[in-house]
């Protein structure tokens, strides 16, 4: 014995519409034009490069400070 349920046409339409709405909201927002995307990418890359260079610079100055301190100690050569 097969059970068949009649779903009202209006309910089908509502269900389909809400499914479409949720799929639409999950879709990625349309991005700006590619030129502004490229500019945002360049700004981000330059920021990352600056952070990297700054950390390298501080490492370099720390190493220089350490060598100066070691040279000031005037330890006898082995």
C-alpha positions in Angstrom: 0.0 0.0 0.0 1.6 3.2 -1.2 1.0 6.4 0.8 0.8 9.6 -1.3 0.5 13.1 0.2 -0.8 16.0 -1.7 1.2 19.1 -1.0 -0.7 22.3 -1.7 0.8 24.2 -4.7 1.3 27.3 -2.5 3.3 25.4 0.1 5.5 24.0 -2.6 6.1 27.4 -4.0 6.9 28.8 -0.5 9.4 26.0 0.2 11.1 26.5 -3.1 11.3 30.2 -2.6 12.8 29.9 0.9 15.4 27.4 -0.4 16.4 29.8 -3.2 16.6 32.7 -0.7 19.0 30.7 1.6 21.1 29.6 -1.3 21.3 33.2 -2.6 22.4 34.5 0.8 25.1 31.8 1.1 26.5 32.8 -2.3 29.5 35.0 -2.3 28.7 38.7 -2.6 29.7 40.1 -5.9 33.1 41.5 -5.6 34.1 45.0 -6.6 35.7 45.5 -10.0 39.0 43.7 -10.5 41.1 46.9 -10.3 40.0 47.7 -6.8 40.5 44.0 -5.8 44.0 44.2 -7.2 44.7 47.4 -5.2 43.4 45.7 -2.0 45.6 42.7 -2.8 48.7 45.0 -3.3 48.0 46.9 -0.1 47.7 43.6 1.9 50.9 42.2 0.3 52.9 45.4 1.0 51.6 45.4 4.6 52.9 41.8 5.0 56.2 42.7 3.4 56.6 45.6 5.7 55.9 43.4 8.8 58.5 40.9 7.5 61.1 43.6 6.8 60.5 45.2 10.2 61.0 41.8 12.0 64.1 41.2 10.0 65.4 44.6 10.9 64.8 44.1 14.6 66.5 40.7 14.4 69.5 42.3 12.7 69.8 45.1 15.3 69.4 42.5 18.1 72.3 40.5 16.6 74.4 43.6 16.2 73.7 44.5 19.8 74.7 41.1 21.0 78.0 41.1 19.0 78.8 44.6 20.4 78.2 43.3 23.9 80.3 40.2 23.4 83.1 42.3 22.0 82.9 44.6 25.0 83.4 41.6 27.3 86.9 41.1 25.8 86.9 37.4 26.5 90.3 35.7 26.1 90.6 33.8 22.8 90.7 30.1 23.3 
